[in-house]
């Protein structure tokens, strides 16, 4: 891993040392060596020759100062639950490619520009993946069409977290198929595992920046598995929310070279906007750890607040990214995309959040089923099957909930619809 900052510091020190050994310089940078006097005129008018001056070092021969390393910075975008109900794959079948392959990408076209532009984009794939020919299942035990995975990659996602209450809906085979599909699509993943060795590995994504790569660790946890036991008692298959285990894993990620550690939490009460007792107790403790830089929550299927703690950020719940619940619909149609800019501190190479942003989303329930960028749809007058009034309600509610803990006062802003 190329840590540009420390390396440049070593180079700079070496150059300065060489310069100090080669010559003494005045504070203004001119040579302190005294030059021979210039030829002068005698009273008779004829110039007298002075001794030939030793050649002085030209500016081009002087050691060049070491270039200042470019401060590394990157954007991270994240979204809520990808929960594949039947209307979503019905739409994918209607949008099928010419060869008949179901295509989920059109459902994500409105949010693709923001996701694609992020340096690191993280989804939460809540459901296990089915075999190519199915059977496909929705609530209560999910088994999603595998065509969703290449669509996520095409939309611009780089990684998906997978620890959820539905992780074991299709047993060990479902876990294995899901991770195989993510691998095939080039998507990193965290939260479940095929082998004990994989469970022990830290998922680190190297994010390219003009100043050099940044190592970002993803770790993922869930409150439970809907009463489904670990397959064959293999407790390494996925991660439950346990405070000490999360803190230990974050510390291990840091020791493995992570410069930023992002924790994914599948938690909260379904369809409730306010964080529950577990969220309220754990969030301040976890985000106070020097090994954790950001908490991203999901599971409630409705939007929950964003809160800042001494410069660190907690997103309690991003609602749904893709879903199509039965009645009541209402807030379950609403979701959240968050985007954080992490910037390197030049003095010590650590990373802090220098911008926190969000974008209200809306999942339409009537054809065409699609995910809308709410401010963008309203600004363009392209409100789809949701309609103007419903999107305005979604926007107002999302802003009220997201900013209910004074996040806007701490610097949270909405992503520009333009």
N, C-alpha and C positions, 0 to 999 in steps of 0.2 A: 504494500500500500504506500503510495507516494504522499508523504506529508510535506507539502511544499514549504510551509512556514519554518519549521525547525531546520530543514536542509538549507534554506536560503540564509538563515541566521549563521550557520556554520561557514558558508561561503563568504558572507560579509566579514566575519571575524578574521578569516584567513587573509582576505584582501587587505584589510586594514593593517594586519600585522606585517604583511610584506611591504606595504607602503611605509610603515614606520621604520622598518629596517633599512629601506633604500634611501631615504632622505628625511631631513627635518624640514617641516613646512611651517610657515607663519600662519596665524589664524585666518588670514585672507586667502590662503592657498598658494601664494607665490613662494618660489624657492628662497630659503634663507641664505643661500650661498651668494657671496658678493661678486658681482661681475667686474671684469677689468675695465678701467676707465676708457672712455671713447677718445678717438683722436682729437687733439685740441690745437688751436692756432697759436704759433709763437708771435711775439711782437712783430717780427718781420713778415708775417702773413703766411709763411710756409708751414704747413701742418707737420707736427712731429709724430712719428709713428710710435704707438704704444705696443707693449707686448701683445701677441695674438691671444685673444681670449679663448679659453677652453669652451668647446661647444656646450651650450646649455640644452637641457632636456626640453624638447618641445611638448606642447600640451597634448599632442597625440600620443606621446610616449608615456605619459603619466598613467598610473593605474586608474582604470575607470571605477567609479563607485559601484558597489553591488546593486543590482536593480531591486527595488522594493517589491517583495512578493505580493501578488494580487490577493486580496482578502477573499476567502472562499465564502460563497453564499449559495443557497438553493431554496427552491420552493417545494413544499410537500402538500399535496392535495389528498383528501380522503372523503369517502362517502359511506352511507349506511348499508343496511342489510340488502343483499341480493337474495330474495326469497321467491322461488320460482313457483308461482301458482299457474294453473292451467291457462288462463287468458293470455299470459305472457308467451307461452309456447304456441298457442293458437295463432297469435300475431306473428311469431317467428315463422310459422308454416306459411302464412299468407305472404310474408316477405321473402320466401325461399329464393335461393339462387337458381339460375337456369337449370342446374343439374339436380334440383330438388332438395338440396341441403338447406335445412332450416337456418334462418339468419336473424339473430337478435340485434345486430348492429344498428339497423334503422331506428330501433326504439331508443337508442342512446345518442342519436346524431346531434341533438340540441345541446348536450353537455360535453360532447367530445372536444370542442375547442379548448375549454378550460382544463379538462383532464389531460389532454394531449400536450398542453403548454407547460404543465408542471414538470419539474425536474424529477420528482418521485411522486407517483400516484398509487394510492393504496385502496383496494376495495375490501369488502367483507363478504366472502362467499359463505353464506350461512348453511347451505344445503349440500348434501353429498351428490355426486354425479352418477347417473345411471349408465348402463351399457348403451352403445350407440342406438340399438334398436329397442331400447326400453326394457321393461315397462317403466313409464314415467308416473310419478306419484306426487301429489301435493299434500295438503294438511290431512291428517296429523303427522304422518311420517313421509318425509320428502325424498324424492329421487329425481333430480333435475336432468333435463336434456343436456348432453355434453357440448352441444353447439354454443352454449352460453360462454364457454371459456375462451375460444378464439375471438368471440365478439368483445369480451372484456379487454383482451390484448389489443385488438384492432382499435378500440376506443382510446387507448393510451395508458391503460393501467400497467404498472410495473410489478406489482405484488398484490397478493390477497392474504388476509388473515382468515383462519378457518375454525377456530375454537368457538363452538356454539352449542346450544341445547339440542341441535339437530345433527351434530357431528356423527353420532352413532346410529342414526335412523336406518342405515343399510349395513350396519355391522362393520367389521374390519374390511370387507371387500369394498364397501362404499368409501371408506377412508382412502384405501389404496387407489381406487379409480380416480378419485378427486385429485389426489396429489400427482398421479401420473398425467392426468389431463393438464394440470397447471404446468408441469414440467414440459410437456409437449408444446405448450403455447409460449414457453419462455417466461413464465410468470413465477417469481419467487413466492414463497409461502411460509407461514408460521402458524402454529396452533395445534397441529396434529402431525402424526408420524406413522411411517410404514414399518420402521424398525427401531429397536432401542437406541442404536447408534444415531439414527436421524433425530430422535427425540433429544439427544444430548447436544446436538449441533446448534449453534447460534446462527439464526438467519441474519446475515449482514449483506446489505445491498450497497454497492459502491456507486455513489451518485456523482456523475461527472459535472464539474464546474470549470470555468475558465482558469481558476487558480489551482486546480487539481482535484482529484476525487475526494469525496467525503464518505466515510464508512458509517452507514445508518443501520442500526439493529432493529428488528421487529420481533416483539414477543407478544403472545396472544393467549387469552384466558377466557373461561366461561363460568357462570354461576352453577351450572349443572347440565345434565343430559336427559332431562324429562323422565327420569326414573330408569332409563336404559343402562344396564351395567356395562362396565368396560368389557369389550369383546375378549373372551377367554381369560378374563382377569388381567389383561395387559394394561396396567395403569399408566404406562408410558405413552399410550395412544393419543391422549389429549390432555390439556392443562386446566385444572380447576382453579378458581380464584382463591388463593391463600396468600395472605399478606407477606409472610416471611419468605415463601417460595418465590413470589414476584420480586421482592427486594434482592434475594439471592441471585435470581436469574438476570436481573438488570446489572448487578455487580459483575457477574460472569461475562455478560455481553461486553461490558466496558473493558474487562481484562482481556477479552478476545480481540480488542482493537476497535470497538465501536466508539465513534466520536459523538454520535447522537443516538439515544435510545428511545424508541416509540413503543408504548404499551397499548395494546388493543384489549378492551374490556367488554365482554358480552354480559350485560348486567341490567338491573333496573326492573321495574314492574311494567308489564305489557300495557300499552295504551294509556300510560300515566305520564304526564309531562314533568312532574317534579321528581327529582332524584329520591330514591328510597333510602332506608337506613344504611344499607351496605355501601351504597354509593357515597352517601354523605360522610360516613366514617372513614372509608378507605381513600377517597380522592385526596384529601389534604395530606394524609400520611405518605401516600405513594409519590405525589408530585413534589413533596419536600425532599425526597431522596436526591442526593447529588448524582445518582446514576440514572435518573429518569428525566427525560426532557419534555415529554408530551404524553397525555392520556387521551385516547380516542374511544368513545363508547358507542354501543349499539345494543339492540334487542328490544327496546320498548316499542318499536314500530311507530312511534311518534317522536317529534322533535323535543329535545330537552335543552336546558340552558348550557351556555358556555361560561366558564368562570376563570378568572386570573388569580393566581396565588404568587405574589412576589416575583412577577415576571414570567412565571410558568403557567401553562394553560391546560385546562381540563375541558374536554368536550363530553358532557355527560351522555348525550345520545343524539345520533344523527338521523334518527327515523329510518324510513325505508328509502333505498335507492331504486330497487325494482321489486314490486310486489303487487298483489291484486286481491286484497282481503275481501271476505264476505261482509255483509252489513255488520255494524255501521261503518261506512267508509270515512267520510269526514277527514279528521286529522291523519288517518292512516295513509292518506294519499300524499302526505307532505313529508319532505325530506330535507336534507341539508348537505351541502358540500362545504367543507372547510379548507382553507389554504393558509399555511404558515410559511413565512420566510425565515430561515435560519441563517445567521451571519456569524462569521468567525470573529472572535475577539483577538486583535493583533497581538496583545501582550502575552496571552497564555495559550492561544489556539483553541479555547473552548468555544462552544456555539450557544447563542441566545436567539430567542425569537424577536425579530425586528419588525415584523408585520403579521397581524392576525386578521383574517378575512373570512367571510362566509357568503354562501349563495343559496337562497331558498329554491327548493326543487318541488316539482309536482308530478306524480305518477297518474296519468289519465287511466280511467277505468273503461271508458267506451272507446271503440275503434275510431281512429287508429290508436292502439295502446302505445304510449311513449312517455319518456321522461322529459319534462319541460324545465327549462331555466325560467323561473317565474318572472323576475324583473325583465329579462330579455324578451319573453313572450308578450308581456304587457306593453313594453316599449315599442315592439314591432307590430302589435296588433295581431299576432299569430298565436291565438289562445287555444287552438286545437279543439278537441271535444270537451275540454274543461269549461270553457266559457269565461268571459271577462269577470263576472261577479265572483265566481268560485276562485279564480286566481287572485283576485284582490283580497278575498277573505284569507286565503292561504298566506299571502304575503304579510298581511297585518298580524296574523296569529304567530307566524314564524318569528317575525321581528320582536314581538312582545315577549315570547318565551325565551328566545336565544339571548336577548339582552336583559333579562329579568334580574340578573345578578351583577349588574353594573359593568358588564363586559365592554360596552361601548365607551364608558368613562376610562377604561384601562387601555383603550386603543383598538378594540375590535371594530371593523367596518365592513360594509357590504361590498362585494365585488361589483365593479361597474358593469351595468348591463350592456354598455357599448363595447 
